[in-house]
Amino acid sequence: MSEHENVVLITYDSLRADHCGFMGYERETTPALDRMAEVGLVFENAVASGVPTIASMTSVMTGEHSLASPEIGFNTQQREEVTSRPTVAELLSEAGYATGALSPNPPASSYFGFDDGFDWFEDFLAEDEGVVERVWNRVFRNSIEGGGLSTYVRLAKNVATRDEILRPWADFYEEILAWRERVSEPYFLWVLLLEPHHPWMPPAEYQQWSSRTDKYRAFRQYYEMFTGGWEPDFDDATHERLVNLY
């Protein structure tokens, strides 16, 4: 046993605080977190330092606000913001901690310098920066700026098959445990979970009501909603039901 405590940081991407049981939500959505809240410390008024993943995680890892702006070289500047500041992983590594992280979300990847201070950092992107940049452009910039039919088909395929960044975190569980078993204590482990951010796909046995065409059409509407091409017209009851479902 080490004289220092192990540190495990689990980050939930896009989790709604008002949909957590320990925050008063009436449905049993977060039983594990509820049990932790009973014996732990809960910050009920915590506020993220920024809406985008990159801005929030920069603050989490460095303790400082992100100042990056798309108008002044977002990608390059954001990477410099992380790499030029001491991170919690670097400080713990210097203190003798083994450090490991698993982050399947590209905005919190090695491309932006989030691997600084980690002995093991799995983000499922290629190590070569040029390749990483091409992956970034393919997955995100084409989606945002409009990649035509091929973009719709590719994104719909990823949703249907849970490929690339849409893989469920349970796929990584054994890899996380294997890392923990092979390192000495104390250790710092960071895991970023994306499930709340993903479009919800029910298990296969519950998908018989819709065809592949329906899935593609629904995903295209979802995509266009964020790019200004479609605005849903739901009554209050429908909106409440959708909020409860997701």
C-alpha positions as CSV (number, residue, x, y, z in Angstrom):
1,M,0.0,0.0,0.0
2,S,1.2,3.5,-0.8
3,E,1.1,6.3,1.8
4,H,-0.6,8.5,-0.9
5,E,-4.2,8.0,-2.0
6,N,-5.0,6.9,-5.5
7,V,-6.9,9.5,-7.5
8,V,-9.7,8.5,-10.0
9,L,-11.3,11.3,-12.0
10,I,-14.4,10.2,-14.0
11,T,-15.8,12.9,-16.4
12,Y,-19.3,12.6,-17.8
13,D,-19.7,14.4,-21.1
14,S,-23.1,16.2,-21.3
15,L,-24.6,14.7,-18.2
16,R,-27.6,16.8,-16.9
17,A,-27.3,17.6,-13.2
18,D,-31.1,18.0,-13.0
19,H,-31.5,14.4,-14.2
20,C,-29.4,12.9,-11.4
21,G,-31.2,11.3,-8.5
22,F,-29.0,12.9,-5.9
23,M,-29.9,16.3,-7.3
24,G,-33.6,15.6,-6.7
25,Y,-34.7,14.0,-10.0
26,E,-37.7,11.7,-9.4
27,R,-36.6,8.9,-11.7
28,E,-33.8,6.4,-10.8
29,T,-31.3,7.4,-13.5
30,T,-28.0,7.5,-11.5
31,P,-28.1,4.8,-8.8
32,A,-24.3,4.5,-8.6
33,L,-23.8,8.2,-8.3
34,D,-26.6,8.4,-5.8
35,R,-24.8,5.9,-3.5
36,M,-21.6,7.8,-3.8
37,A,-23.4,11.1,-3.0
38,E,-24.7,9.6,0.2
39,V,-21.2,9.1,1.6
40,G,-19.3,11.7,-0.4
41,L,-19.3,15.4,-1.0
42,V,-21.6,16.9,-3.7
43,F,-21.2,20.4,-5.1
44,E,-24.7,21.3,-6.1
45,N,-23.9,24.7,-7.7
46,A,-20.8,23.7,-9.7
47,V,-20.6,25.5,-13.1
48,A,-18.5,24.5,-16.1
49,S,-16.0,27.1,-17.2
50,G,-17.2,26.7,-20.8
51,V,-19.7,25.0,-23.0
52,P,-17.3,23.2,-25.4
53,T,-15.5,20.1,-24.2
54,I,-12.1,21.7,-24.9
55,A,-12.8,24.8,-22.8
56,S,-14.1,22.8,-19.8
57,M,-11.4,20.2,-19.8
58,T,-8.7,22.8,-20.1
59,S,-9.9,24.2,-16.8
60,V,-10.2,20.8,-15.2
61,M,-6.7,19.8,-16.1
62,T,-4.9,23.2,-15.6
63,G,-7.1,25.0,-13.1
64,E,-7.2,28.0,-15.5
65,H,-9.8,29.4,-17.9
66,S,-9.5,28.8,-21.6
67,L,-9.1,32.0,-23.6
68,A,-9.0,30.3,-27.1
69,S,-11.2,31.7,-29.8
70,P,-12.1,30.4,-33.2
71,E,-11.3,33.8,-34.7
72,I,-7.7,33.6,-33.7
73,G,-6.6,30.1,-34.5
74,F,-8.7,27.9,-32.3
75,N,-6.9,24.6,-32.9
76,T,-3.3,25.9,-32.5
77,Q,-4.1,28.2,-29.7
78,Q,-6.1,25.7,-27.7
79,R,-3.2,23.1,-27.9
80,E,-0.8,25.8,-26.7
81,E,-3.1,26.6,-23.8
82,V,-2.9,23.1,-22.5
83,T,0.8,22.3,-23.3
84,S,2.1,25.6,-21.9
85,R,0.5,25.2,-18.5
86,P,1.2,22.6,-15.8
87,T,-1.5,20.0,-15.7
88,V,-2.8,18.0,-12.7
89,A,-1.3,14.9,-14.5
90,E,2.1,16.5,-14.7
91,L,2.1,17.5,-11.0
92,L,1.0,14.1,-9.8
93,S,3.5,12.4,-12.1
94,E,6.3,14.5,-10.6
95,A,5.0,13.5,-7.1
96,G,5.5,9.8,-8.0
97,Y,2.1,8.9,-9.3
98,A,1.5,6.5,-12.2
99,T,-0.8,8.4,-14.6
100,G,-3.2,7.0,-17.1
101,A,-6.2,8.2,-19.1
102,L,-8.8,7.0,-21.5
103,S,-10.5,9.8,-23.5
104,P,-12.5,8.7,-26.7
105,N,-13.6,12.3,-27.2
106,P,-11.3,14.0,-29.9
107,P,-11.7,17.5,-28.3
108,A,-10.0,16.1,-25.2
109,S,-7.4,14.1,-27.0
110,S,-3.6,14.2,-27.4
111,Y,-4.1,16.4,-30.5
112,F,-4.9,19.2,-28.1
113,G,-2.2,18.3,-25.6
114,F,-4.3,16.6,-23.0
115,D,-1.8,13.7,-22.9
116,D,0.7,15.9,-21.1
117,G,1.8,14.2,-17.9
118,F,0.2,10.9,-18.6
119,D,2.3,7.7,-18.8
120,W,-0.6,6.0,-20.7
121,F,-3.1,8.0,-22.7
122,E,-5.6,6.2,-25.0
123,D,-7.6,8.5,-27.3
124,F,-7.9,6.1,-30.3
125,L,-6.2,8.6,-32.6
126,A,-3.0,8.0,-34.6
127,E,0.2,9.2,-32.9
128,D,1.3,11.2,-36.0
129,E,0.0,14.8,-35.7
130,G,-0.8,15.1,-39.4
131,V,-2.9,12.0,-39.3
132,V,-4.7,13.2,-36.2
133,E,-5.5,16.5,-37.8
134,R,-7.0,14.7,-40.8
135,V,-9.1,12.6,-38.5
136,W,-10.3,15.7,-36.7
137,N,-11.2,17.4,-40.0
138,R,-13.0,14.3,-41.2
139,V,-15.0,13.6,-38.1
140,F,-15.9,17.2,-37.1
141,R,-15.1,20.0,-39.5
142,N,-16.8,18.2,-42.4
143,S,-19.9,17.6,-40.2
144,I,-20.1,21.2,-39.2
145,E,-19.4,22.8,-42.6
146,G,-21.4,20.3,-44.5
147,G,-20.0,17.2,-46.3
148,G,-23.0,16.3,-48.5
149,L,-24.6,12.9,-48.7
150,S,-21.4,11.1,-47.8
151,T,-21.2,12.9,-44.5
152,Y,-24.8,12.0,-43.6
153,V,-24.2,8.3,-44.6
154,R,-21.0,8.1,-42.6
155,L,-22.4,9.7,-39.5
156,A,-25.6,7.6,-39.7
157,K,-23.4,4.5,-40.0
158,N,-21.4,5.5,-36.9
159,V,-24.6,5.9,-34.9
160,A,-26.1,2.6,-36.1
161,T,-22.9,0.6,-35.5
162,R,-21.5,2.6,-32.5
163,D,-18.3,3.0,-34.4
164,E,-15.4,5.5,-33.8
165,I,-16.2,7.9,-31.0
166,L,-19.7,6.4,-30.5
167,R,-18.4,3.2,-29.0
168,P,-19.9,2.4,-25.5
169,W,-17.5,2.9,-22.7
170,A,-18.0,-0.7,-21.5
171,D,-15.8,-1.6,-24.5
172,F,-12.9,0.0,-22.8
173,Y,-13.5,-1.4,-19.3
174,E,-11.1,-4.3,-19.5
175,E,-8.4,-2.1,-20.9
176,I,-8.8,0.3,-18.0
177,L,-8.6,-2.5,-15.5
178,A,-5.5,-4.0,-17.2
179,W,-3.7,-0.7,-16.9
180,R,-4.6,-0.4,-13.2
181,E,-3.3,-3.9,-12.6
182,R,0.1,-3.3,-14.2
183,V,1.0,-0.1,-12.5
184,S,2.2,0.6,-9.0
185,E,0.3,2.7,-6.5
186,P,-0.3,5.5,-6.1
187,Y,-2.0,6.2,-9.4
188,F,-4.0,8.9,-11.1
189,L,-6.6,7.6,-13.6
190,W,-8.8,9.8,-15.7
191,V,-11.7,8.3,-17.7
192,L,-14.0,10.5,-19.9
193,L,-17.4,8.9,-20.6
194,L,-19.3,10.0,-23.7
195,E,-22.6,8.0,-23.3
196,P,-24.8,11.0,-22.4
197,H,-23.5,12.9,-25.4
198,H,-24.3,10.1,-27.9
199,P,-27.5,9.8,-29.9
200,W,-29.5,7.1,-28.0
201,M,-29.7,3.8,-29.8
202,P,-31.8,1.1,-28.2
203,P,-30.7,-2.5,-28.1
204,A,-31.2,-4.5,-31.3
205,E,-34.3,-6.3,-30.0
206,Y,-36.1,-2.9,-29.6
207,Q,-35.2,-1.5,-33.0
208,Q,-37.6,-3.6,-35.1
209,W,-40.1,-0.7,-35.3
210,S,-37.9,1.3,-37.6
211,S,-36.0,0.7,-40.8
212,R,-32.5,1.8,-41.8
213,T,-34.2,4.5,-43.8
214,D,-36.0,5.8,-40.8
215,K,-32.8,5.8,-38.8
216,Y,-31.0,7.8,-41.5
217,R,-33.9,10.3,-41.8
218,A,-34.1,10.7,-38.0
219,F,-30.3,11.3,-37.8
220,R,-30.3,13.7,-40.7
221,Q,-33.0,15.8,-38.9
222,Y,-31.0,15.6,-35.7
223,Y,-27.9,16.8,-37.6
224,E,-29.8,19.6,-39.4
225,M,-31.3,20.8,-36.1
226,F,-27.7,21.8,-35.0
227,T,-26.8,23.3,-38.3
228,G,-29.9,25.5,-38.7
229,G,-31.7,23.4,-41.3
230,W,-34.5,22.0,-39.3
231,E,-36.4,23.1,-36.1
232,P,-38.7,20.6,-34.4
233,D,-42.2,21.7,-33.7
234,F,-43.1,19.8,-30.6
235,D,-46.0,20.5,-28.2
236,D,-45.3,20.6,-24.5
237,A,-46.3,17.0,-23.8
238,T,-44.0,15.7,-26.6
239,H,-41.1,17.8,-25.4
240,E,-41.5,16.6,-21.8
241,R,-41.6,13.0,-23.0
242,L,-38.4,13.4,-25.0
243,V,-36.6,15.1,-22.1
244,N,-37.6,12.2,-19.9
245,L,-36.4,9.6,-22.4
246,Y,-33.0,11.2,-22.8
